[in-house]
Amino acid sequence: MSGDFSTQVSVSGLTLPGGGQDQLELHTACSDGLSFFNVLERSNVHVWTGAYYNGFDTTTTSGTLMISRVSGAISAYLDNNLVWSTSDSSDLTSVVFILQNGNYSTDANSVTFHDFSLTSAQVVPIPGALLLFAPGLAGLAAIRRRFKK
């Protein structure tokens, strides 16, 4: 997907009882290799691109994670508050959101996802659109299997 885009997911009832890398993440990947993660942990929200970029402290258990690109600036937000931003204009190749139970722990992490959206001014042919959503569906299936255990 080329050009400007916006993807977001609203969540409620977030429970991250453990430490380490128990976190909620909204990921985007671009054709130039940029991985841009909007990460919500128990005490903060930040961006990960292969390096850690400070956002701000928060203990929220609900809200909206968003990643958008406008005129080549890709930015992460929590409830419309800017977390961090950088430049990238390469094609968007995937969008994924996950609930991560870090360090192979057995913590009782949980969240309710609401209102996932992906919007763009560019029209993507149906086969291309399916390729964008397949990783997200795989992540949801993995989360569901984890909760059934």
C-alpha positions in Angstrom: 0.0 0.0 0.0 1.6 3.2 -1.1 1.0 6.8 0.2 -0.8 7.9 3.3 -2.5 5.4 5.6 -3.9 5.0 9.1 -4.4 1.8 11.1 -5.7 1.6 14.6 -7.2 -0.8 17.1 -9.1 0.1 20.3 -8.8 -2.0 23.4 -10.3 -2.4 26.8 -9.7 -4.5 29.9 -6.0 -4.7 29.3 -4.3 -6.9 32.0 -0.5 -7.2 32.0 0.3 -8.7 35.4 3.9 -9.7 34.7 7.0 -7.7 34.0 9.5 -8.1 31.2 7.9 -8.0 27.8 4.3 -8.5 28.6 2.8 -6.0 26.2 0.2 -5.0 23.6 1.6 -4.1 20.2 0.4 -2.7 16.9 2.9 -3.4 14.1 3.4 -2.1 10.6 6.1 -3.2 8.2 7.3 -1.4 5.1 8.9 -2.5 1.9 12.2 -0.8 2.8 12.6 -3.1 5.9 11.2 -0.6 8.5 9.3 -2.4 11.3 7.4 0.2 13.3 5.8 -1.1 16.5 3.5 1.0 18.8 4.0 -0.8 22.1 1.8 -0.5 25.3 3.3 -1.9 28.5 2.1 -1.8 32.1 3.7 1.5 32.8 4.5 3.2 29.4 3.9 3.4 25.7 6.8 3.5 23.3 7.9 2.8 19.7 10.2 -0.1 18.7 11.9 0.0 15.2 14.8 -2.3 16.2 15.7 0.4 18.7 13.6 1.7 21.7 12.1 5.2 21.4 10.6 6.7 24.6 7.0 7.7 24.5 5.4 8.5 27.8 4.4 6.9 31.1 0.8 5.5 31.4 -1.0 2.9 33.3 -4.1 2.9 31.1 -6.1 -0.4 30.6 -8.0 0.9 27.6 -7.5 3.2 24.6 -6.7 3.3 21.0 -3.3 2.5 19.5 -2.8 4.1 16.1 0.0 4.2 13.5 -0.4 6.6 10.6 1.6 8.0 7.7 0.9 11.5 6.4 3.2 13.1 3.8 6.0 10.7 4.5 5.9 11.0 8.3 5.0 7.8 10.1 3.8 8.3 13.6 2.5 6.3 16.6 -0.3 7.5 18.9 -2.1 6.4 22.0 -5.5 8.1 22.3 -4.4 10.8 19.8 -1.3 11.6 21.9 1.9 11.4 19.8 4.2 8.7 21.0 7.0 9.1 18.4 7.5 9.9 14.7 10.0 9.4 11.9 10.2 9.6 8.1 9.3 6.7 5.8 7.6 6.7 2.4 8.0 3.1 1.3 5.1 0.9 0.7 3.2 -0.6 3.7 3.4 -4.4 3.5 1.8 -5.6 6.7 -0.2 -4.7 9.7 -0.4 -6.9 12.8 -1.7 -6.5 16.4 -0.7 -8.8 19.2 -0.9 -9.4 22.9 2.5 -10.6 23.9 3.2 -12.8 26.9 6.9 -12.1 27.2 9.8 -14.3 28.2 7.7 -17.5 27.9 5.9 -16.7 31.1 2.5 -18.0 32.1 1.1 -14.6 33.2 -2.7 -14.3 32.7 -2.5 -11.5 30.1 -5.8 -10.5 28.6 -7.4 -7.7 26.4 -10.5 -7.1 24.4 -9.9 -5.8 20.9 -12.5 -3.4 19.3 -12.8 -1.5 16.1 -9.7 -2.5 14.1 -9.3 -0.3 11.0 -7.0 0.2 8.1 -7.6 3.2 5.8 -5.7 4.5 2.8 -6.2 6.9 -0.1 -4.8 4.1 -2.3 -7.0 1.3 -3.5 -5.4 -2.1 -3.1 -6.5 -5.0 -5.3 -8.3 -7.8 -3.4 -5.5 -10.3 -3.5 -3.1 -7.7 -2.2 -5.6 -6.8 0.6 -5.8 -10.4 1.7 -2.0 -10.5 1.9 -2.1 -7.5 4.3 -4.7 -9.1 6.6 -3.3 -12.7 6.6 -0.6 -12.0 9.3 -3.1 -10.2 11.5 -5.5 -13.2 11.3 -2.7 -15.6 12.1 -1.9 -13.5 15.2 -5.5 -13.6 16.3 -5.6 -17.4 15.8 -2.4 -17.8 17.9 -3.8 -15.7 20.7 -7.0 -17.7 20.7 -5.1 -21.0 20.9 -3.0 -19.6 23.8 -6.2 -18.7 25.8 -7.7 -22.2 25.2 -4.8 -23.9 26.8 
